[in-house]
């Protein structure tokens, strides 16, 4: 049994491994970053730290999140902090991690971020890998 | 020098303290070799430093002691009590003098002769005049572990951020003025502390560069080279530790440049270079990196030789070597055991090789980059990070968003309004002229894709390659900021050097001046050799041309061949008649062109242009001088009588298209002959030949005509020509004289060229 955070992204319930979750916040004003990846909504101050905000909708290849989206899950990747925007958050609970059902065809970006399933009261939910939502550039030599 | 002196004092004092135990032990057992060596090293070091710092008294004492101790070490003298006492008296005196220097007090030197004399073999045991221990000043320097400074620094950064947050939170609420005052005081203290702490770690790179002139001079002397060294950017500040770590690699690179790079005066003369080689060492801060560049104008790296040696030493299989691209081949220089010179000299053969240099630099998170121009020189660029970066920045606003830009990279801020700045459009590029200097203009909002711009301010940004003017809306503030790297996706744009959280509480991006230039597509010409050299060797392909200021204020240039004469005419003689400005002169009418309205002046200089048949006049503001027209011509965009843009004395100048002027006059007759200019990409044919040919009645095309065969094709000597596209071919050459039976024509031999064309066309047309 692992601890998962249940959230809603693009209208769907997903499970996030709590080991990836640094904190859960409502972000303040976002400062745009011109010319960067479309999935980067901008930068936001979180305590004395600058956090990169990820538009989860765009990152999944879905319509962008509304401008009013404020709730975010903070995750840390390679020394940088990212705020992953979510629609809403539910609770944290223990679930069994199950493999993706065979033959399950995930659409668009979901395929890249889904790593497994959990079942909550009979309802299956995709385990989303937050790191896969963060746009990574091939490290230029 | 003061820094060095302080360092010497601190070091000597510290060694003396450590040595006091040794001295006592040596006194007890004068035959103890280890103790003797320790004392010998001490006096030896003092002697070395004294010569450098010009401290003759200390030098004399330490020298005397060193001689005696050397004799003891060689077994020439036996250390007796007298000798030990005499040496110890000198060591004591060295300590006293050092304290006196530190305190800035005078110390009586009368007894020093006695001290030195006491070292002599036959000396009577001297009465050690032990003066009452002199006033020892409180030590004003402490040696600290760099780790401690590191911790202090990172603590400081956090403190600044915490203060910023506190200030932010207080700003949002109604607070007691007393709390505000306390915060104000805290802010001041923190700011002061931050300066101080930053300074503890930073040192001018001058500490690294100051030893270079001497080193280059000595090395060059040993090798019979002549080297002119110029050092730039010595006031760039770099982490103290980084400076220490850079010392050895830099010394090695410079020795290499003098030894392997710069040729002997004789070789240089033979290669047509000035006898004295040039070595430019420069430092520059770019974002949170320091770039140190060592550029020489020597022979560069012989890559073929490197490959040959790699093959001979069986470092790689021939297949691997063959598959290497240019950069990888050049990188072989960093391979242990490969040096492009066959003989190892005393200078660069000693110590470390390039492989060690690179390893050392990479160890501190740096990079080494080579720019090799065989025969012309080698530039080694070292990038080292500025790990702890509290950076002095200028905050600029553009379209409602704020960005920081490193203060160091901004030379100057100007308002566009006013006399000092002019903005022109040349071709499709914008150029700002600032006090006579032309700089490419980049719109920050344009590069970033920000709308609602009101770009009325220019920041002159200097990058390693060149300078440009960055158009911004306005400057908001200057601020000291803790800059941290941004997320990879943000850094990947190449536009930003990092992110920061200023007092406003809103994150801000730090712009990367070089990155913006790169994204905006600016290309700077890098020239290592001096400009004077370029001026001294005019290329013979250049044609003379008249540089003049046109009526619209633009500087333009026109080849002299097209100008019959320049003369002032009365504006009364110029009238708009028959839909065309005409100049009545010498009893006939000449069509007149002017860039803008002539205005209400009485007299105006005109260029009388002729193509041999017809004549036109071109009104100008004033002629400037006769220049040599460069062969590189940038093609223009859009219509207008401009053939292209050339660089003259570093400035962009429009090349007037005489052909376009005449073309307006002549009506193409049906008997025209089709001439295909097979251009070689330099635009020479288009800009030079074409006007002349068209004026002589040839219709010119730069692509092979699809529908019919061209009457004649003109090609430069080195270009192959498709056989069926033209009936005849006339070849041109760049050299004035032909080599053995070459039927080509020197490209400025106008009569010969026209003759050749006429006969070629005539021959073809006879069918």
Interface residues (C-beta under 8 A of the other chain):
Chain A: X28 X29 X31 X32 X33 X34 X35 X36 X37 X39 X40 X43 X44 X45 X47 X48 X49 X50 X52 X78 X80 X82 X134 X135 X136 X137 X139 X140
Chain B: X158 X161 X162 X164 X165 X401 X447 X448 X449 X450 X484 X485 X486 X487 X488 X489 X490 X491 X492 X493 X495 X496 X499 X500 X501 X505 X506 X507 X508 X509 X519
